[in-house]
Amino acid sequence: MVEVIKRDGRKEAFDPEKIKHGIRAAGGRTDVLPERIEELAEKIAREIQEIAEKRGEIRTSEIRAMVLERLAVEEPSIEQEFRLWPKTEKPEAEEFK
């Protein structure tokens, strides 16, 4: 099982869907076609999963850096939105106020 090491040191199971979700969310705020966003989400998540499986664990900071690096090459507009993503996404608790 591949583990992700969070910023606070906690570990959790690697879930490629989280990477895909982040890319989809960032891509949804651009003019990039949904099919292209999905293609990138699948490709990038798969690449990172392969790297993580070889190592057995990966840090969230490494995942973020890899996503940004690949998006910068493939779709810079999504890369820019992904950089902003943690700052623009509302915490779930605030959504229900």
mmCIF file of the C-alpha atoms, coordinates in Angstrom:
data_MODEL
# 
_entry.id   MODEL 
# 
loop_
_atom_site.group_PDB 
_atom_site.id 
_atom_site.type_symbol 
_atom_site.label_atom_id 
_atom_site.label_alt_id 
_atom_site.label_comp_id 
_atom_site.label_asym_id 
_atom_site.label_entity_id 
_atom_site.label_seq_id 
_atom_site.pdbx_PDB_ins_code 
_atom_site.Cartn_x 
_atom_site.Cartn_y 
_atom_site.Cartn_z 
_atom_site.occupancy 
_atom_site.B_iso_or_equiv 
_atom_site.pdbx_formal_charge 
_atom_site.auth_seq_id 
_atom_site.auth_comp_id 
_atom_site.auth_asym_id 
_atom_site.auth_atom_id 
_atom_site.pdbx_PDB_model_num 
ATOM 1  C CA . MET A 1 1  ? 0.000   0.000  0.000   1.00 0.00 ? 1  MET A CA 1 
ATOM 2  C CA . VAL A 1 2  ? 1.303   3.425  -0.942  1.00 0.00 ? 2  VAL A CA 1 
ATOM 3  C CA . GLU A 1 3  ? 1.134   6.033  1.787   1.00 0.00 ? 3  GLU A CA 1 
ATOM 4  C CA . VAL A 1 4  ? 0.898   9.790  1.511   1.00 0.00 ? 4  VAL A CA 1 
ATOM 5  C CA . ILE A 1 5  ? 2.716   11.791 4.159   1.00 0.00 ? 5  ILE A CA 1 
ATOM 6  C CA . LYS A 1 6  ? 0.702   14.881 5.046   1.00 0.00 ? 6  LYS A CA 1 
ATOM 7  C CA . ARG A 1 7  ? 2.264   18.210 6.101   1.00 0.00 ? 7  ARG A CA 1 
ATOM 8  C CA . ASP A 1 8  ? 1.612   17.457 9.763   1.00 0.00 ? 8  ASP A CA 1 
ATOM 9  C CA . GLY A 1 9  ? 3.286   14.040 9.483   1.00 0.00 ? 9  GLY A CA 1 
ATOM 10 C CA . ARG A 1 10 ? 0.109   11.967 9.427   1.00 0.00 ? 10 ARG A CA 1 
ATOM 11 C CA . LYS A 1 11 ? -0.056  9.201  6.853   1.00 0.00 ? 11 LYS A CA 1 
ATOM 12 C CA . GLU A 1 12 ? -2.978  8.071  4.755   1.00 0.00 ? 12 GLU A CA 1 
ATOM 13 C CA . ALA A 1 13 ? -3.514  5.753  1.819   1.00 0.00 ? 13 ALA A CA 1 
ATOM 14 C CA . PHE A 1 14 ? -2.684  7.165  -1.602  1.00 0.00 ? 14 PHE A CA 1 
ATOM 15 C CA . ASP A 1 15 ? -5.855  8.083  -3.496  1.00 0.00 ? 15 ASP A CA 1 
ATOM 16 C CA . PRO A 1 16 ? -5.389  9.160  -7.124  1.00 0.00 ? 16 PRO A CA 1 
ATOM 17 C CA . GLU A 1 17 ? -8.946  10.531 -7.121  1.00 0.00 ? 17 GLU A CA 1 
ATOM 18 C CA . LYS A 1 18 ? -7.766  13.413 -4.930  1.00 0.00 ? 18 LYS A CA 1 
ATOM 19 C CA . ILE A 1 19 ? -5.268  14.444 -7.603  1.00 0.00 ? 19 ILE A CA 1 
ATOM 20 C CA . LYS A 1 20 ? -7.929  14.172 -10.291 1.00 0.00 ? 20 LYS A CA 1 
ATOM 21 C CA . HIS A 1 21 ? -10.366 16.209 -8.208  1.00 0.00 ? 21 HIS A CA 1 
ATOM 22 C CA . GLY A 1 22 ? -7.842  19.019 -7.805  1.00 0.00 ? 22 GLY A CA 1 
ATOM 23 C CA . ILE A 1 23 ? -7.046  19.124 -11.511 1.00 0.00 ? 23 ILE A CA 1 
ATOM 24 C CA . ARG A 1 24 ? -10.741 19.016 -12.435 1.00 0.00 ? 24 ARG A CA 1 
ATOM 25 C CA . ALA A 1 25 ? -11.538 21.831 -10.003 1.00 0.00 ? 25 ALA A CA 1 
ATOM 26 C CA . ALA A 1 26 ? -8.734  24.016 -11.349 1.00 0.00 ? 26 ALA A CA 1 
ATOM 27 C CA . GLY A 1 27 ? -9.557  23.159 -14.950 1.00 0.00 ? 27 GLY A CA 1 
ATOM 28 C CA . GLY A 1 28 ? -13.204 24.001 -14.411 1.00 0.00 ? 28 GLY A CA 1 
ATOM 29 C CA . ARG A 1 29 ? -12.196 27.612 -13.850 1.00 0.00 ? 29 ARG A CA 1 
ATOM 30 C CA . THR A 1 30 ? -10.513 27.833 -17.278 1.00 0.00 ? 30 THR A CA 1 
ATOM 31 C CA . ASP A 1 31 ? -11.594 27.760 -20.914 1.00 0.00 ? 31 ASP A CA 1 
ATOM 32 C CA . VAL A 1 32 ? -9.972  24.349 -21.424 1.00 0.00 ? 32 VAL A CA 1 
ATOM 33 C CA . LEU A 1 33 ? -12.370 21.751 -22.814 1.00 0.00 ? 33 LEU A CA 1 
ATOM 34 C CA . PRO A 1 34 ? -13.710 19.256 -20.245 1.00 0.00 ? 34 PRO A CA 1 
ATOM 35 C CA . GLU A 1 35 ? -12.365 16.326 -22.286 1.00 0.00 ? 35 GLU A CA 1 
ATOM 36 C CA . ARG A 1 36 ? -8.848  17.787 -22.162 1.00 0.00 ? 36 ARG A CA 1 
ATOM 37 C CA . ILE A 1 37 ? -9.136  18.396 -18.425 1.00 0.00 ? 37 ILE A CA 1 
ATOM 38 C CA . GLU A 1 38 ? -10.190 14.790 -17.862 1.00 0.00 ? 38 GLU A CA 1 
ATOM 39 C CA . GLU A 1 39 ? -7.381  13.514 -20.088 1.00 0.00 ? 39 GLU A CA 1 
ATOM 40 C CA . LEU A 1 40 ? -4.828  15.499 -18.084 1.00 0.00 ? 40 LEU A CA 1 
ATOM 41 C CA . ALA A 1 41 ? -6.320  14.466 -14.743 1.00 0.00 ? 41 ALA A CA 1 
ATOM 42 C CA . GLU A 1 42 ? -6.085  10.784 -15.662 1.00 0.00 ? 42 GLU A CA 1 
ATOM 43 C CA . LYS A 1 43 ? -2.595  11.064 -17.145 1.00 0.00 ? 43 LYS A CA 1 
ATOM 44 C CA . ILE A 1 44 ? -1.057  13.061 -14.313 1.00 0.00 ? 44 ILE A CA 1 
ATOM 45 C CA . ALA A 1 45 ? -2.668  10.966 -11.556 1.00 0.00 ? 45 ALA A CA 1 
ATOM 46 C CA . ARG A 1 46 ? -1.427  7.782  -13.244 1.00 0.00 ? 46 ARG A CA 1 
ATOM 47 C CA . GLU A 1 47 ? 2.136   9.132  -13.577 1.00 0.00 ? 47 GLU A CA 1 
ATOM 48 C CA . ILE A 1 48 ? 2.259   10.182 -9.936  1.00 0.00 ? 48 ILE A CA 1 
ATOM 49 C CA . GLN A 1 49 ? 0.766   6.881  -8.793  1.00 0.00 ? 49 GLN A CA 1 
ATOM 50 C CA . GLU A 1 50 ? 3.485   4.969  -10.659 1.00 0.00 ? 50 GLU A CA 1 
ATOM 51 C CA . ILE A 1 51 ? 6.200   7.032  -8.977  1.00 0.00 ? 51 ILE A CA 1 
ATOM 52 C CA . ALA A 1 52 ? 4.576   6.642  -5.552  1.00 0.00 ? 52 ALA A CA 1 
ATOM 53 C CA . GLU A 1 53 ? 4.213   2.871  -5.973  1.00 0.00 ? 53 GLU A CA 1 
ATOM 54 C CA . LYS A 1 54 ? 7.918   2.513  -6.741  1.00 0.00 ? 54 LYS A CA 1 
ATOM 55 C CA . ARG A 1 55 ? 8.819   4.463  -3.604  1.00 0.00 ? 55 ARG A CA 1 
ATOM 56 C CA . GLY A 1 56 ? 6.124   3.166  -1.251  1.00 0.00 ? 56 GLY A CA 1 
ATOM 57 C CA . GLU A 1 57 ? 5.328   6.643  0.047   1.00 0.00 ? 57 GLU A CA 1 
ATOM 58 C CA . ILE A 1 58 ? 5.136   10.218 -1.163  1.00 0.00 ? 58 ILE A CA 1 
ATOM 59 C CA . ARG A 1 59 ? 4.713   13.608 0.477   1.00 0.00 ? 59 ARG A CA 1 
ATOM 60 C CA . THR A 1 60 ? 1.778   15.874 -0.339  1.00 0.00 ? 60 THR A CA 1 
ATOM 61 C CA . SER A 1 61 ? 4.258   18.633 -1.187  1.00 0.00 ? 61 SER A CA 1 
ATOM 62 C CA . GLU A 1 62 ? 5.858   16.354 -3.777  1.00 0.00 ? 62 GLU A CA 1 
ATOM 63 C CA . ILE A 1 63 ? 2.480   15.512 -5.290  1.00 0.00 ? 63 ILE A CA 1 
ATOM 64 C CA . ARG A 1 64 ? 1.611   19.196 -5.588  1.00 0.00 ? 64 ARG A CA 1 
ATOM 65 C CA . ALA A 1 65 ? 4.987   20.025 -7.163  1.00 0.00 ? 65 ALA A CA 1 
ATOM 66 C CA . MET A 1 66 ? 4.617   17.214 -9.702  1.00 0.00 ? 66 MET A CA 1 
ATOM 67 C CA . VAL A 1 67 ? 1.100   18.291 -10.650 1.00 0.00 ? 67 VAL A CA 1 
ATOM 68 C CA . LEU A 1 68 ? 2.197   21.906 -11.098 1.00 0.00 ? 68 LEU A CA 1 
ATOM 69 C CA . GLU A 1 69 ? 5.226   20.885 -13.156 1.00 0.00 ? 69 GLU A CA 1 
ATOM 70 C CA . ARG A 1 70 ? 3.174   18.762 -15.532 1.00 0.00 ? 70 ARG A CA 1 
ATOM 71 C CA . LEU A 1 71 ? 0.361   21.288 -15.848 1.00 0.00 ? 71 LEU A CA 1 
ATOM 72 C CA . ALA A 1 72 ? 2.854   24.080 -16.604 1.00 0.00 ? 72 ALA A CA 1 
ATOM 73 C CA . VAL A 1 73 ? 3.974   22.111 -19.656 1.00 0.00 ? 73 VAL A CA 1 
ATOM 74 C CA . GLU A 1 74 ? 0.582   20.749 -20.751 1.00 0.00 ? 74 GLU A CA 1 
ATOM 75 C CA . GLU A 1 75 ? -1.935  23.501 -19.883 1.00 0.00 ? 75 GLU A CA 1 
ATOM 76 C CA . PRO A 1 76 ? -0.490  26.619 -18.203 1.00 0.00 ? 76 PRO A CA 1 
ATOM 77 C CA . SER A 1 77 ? -3.947  28.105 -17.592 1.00 0.00 ? 77 SER A CA 1 
ATOM 78 C CA . ILE A 1 78 ? -4.883  25.112 -15.441 1.00 0.00 ? 78 ILE A CA 1 
ATOM 79 C CA . GLU A 1 79 ? -1.517  25.302 -13.687 1.00 0.00 ? 79 GLU A CA 1 
ATOM 80 C CA . GLN A 1 80 ? -2.244  28.908 -12.686 1.00 0.00 ? 80 GLN A CA 1 
ATOM 81 C CA . GLU A 1 81 ? -5.653  27.969 -11.299 1.00 0.00 ? 81 GLU A CA 1 
ATOM 82 C CA . PHE A 1 82 ? -4.209  24.937 -9.497  1.00 0.00 ? 82 PHE A CA 1 
ATOM 83 C CA . ARG A 1 83 ? -1.712  27.230 -7.733  1.00 0.00 ? 83 ARG A CA 1 
ATOM 84 C CA . LEU A 1 84 ? -4.638  29.276 -6.430  1.00 0.00 ? 84 LEU A CA 1 
ATOM 85 C CA . TRP A 1 85 ? -6.829  26.272 -5.638  1.00 0.00 ? 85 TRP A CA 1 
ATOM 86 C CA . PRO A 1 86 ? -6.203  25.852 -1.888  1.00 0.00 ? 86 PRO A CA 1 
ATOM 87 C CA . LYS A 1 87 ? -6.790  29.567 -1.427  1.00 0.00 ? 87 LYS A CA 1 
ATOM 88 C CA . THR A 1 88 ? -10.009 29.688 -3.451  1.00 0.00 ? 88 THR A CA 1 
ATOM 89 C CA . GLU A 1 89 ? -11.736 26.525 -2.255  1.00 0.00 ? 89 GLU A CA 1 
ATOM 90 C CA . LYS A 1 90 ? -14.026 27.142 0.713   1.00 0.00 ? 90 LYS A CA 1 
ATOM 91 C CA . PRO A 1 91 ? -13.772 24.823 3.690   1.00 0.00 ? 91 PRO A CA 1 
ATOM 92 C CA . GLU A 1 92 ? -16.784 22.506 3.762   1.00 0.00 ? 92 GLU A CA 1 
ATOM 93 C CA . ALA A 1 93 ? -18.018 23.921 7.058   1.00 0.00 ? 93 ALA A CA 1 
ATOM 94 C CA . GLU A 1 94 ? -18.365 27.393 5.533   1.00 0.00 ? 94 GLU A CA 1 
ATOM 95 C CA . GLU A 1 95 ? -20.452 26.101 2.650   1.00 0.00 ? 95 GLU A CA 1 
ATOM 96 C CA . PHE A 1 96 ? -23.299 25.200 4.999   1.00 0.00 ? 96 PHE A CA 1 
ATOM 97 C CA . LYS A 1 97 ? -23.524 28.531 6.840   1.00 0.00 ? 97 LYS A CA 1 
# 
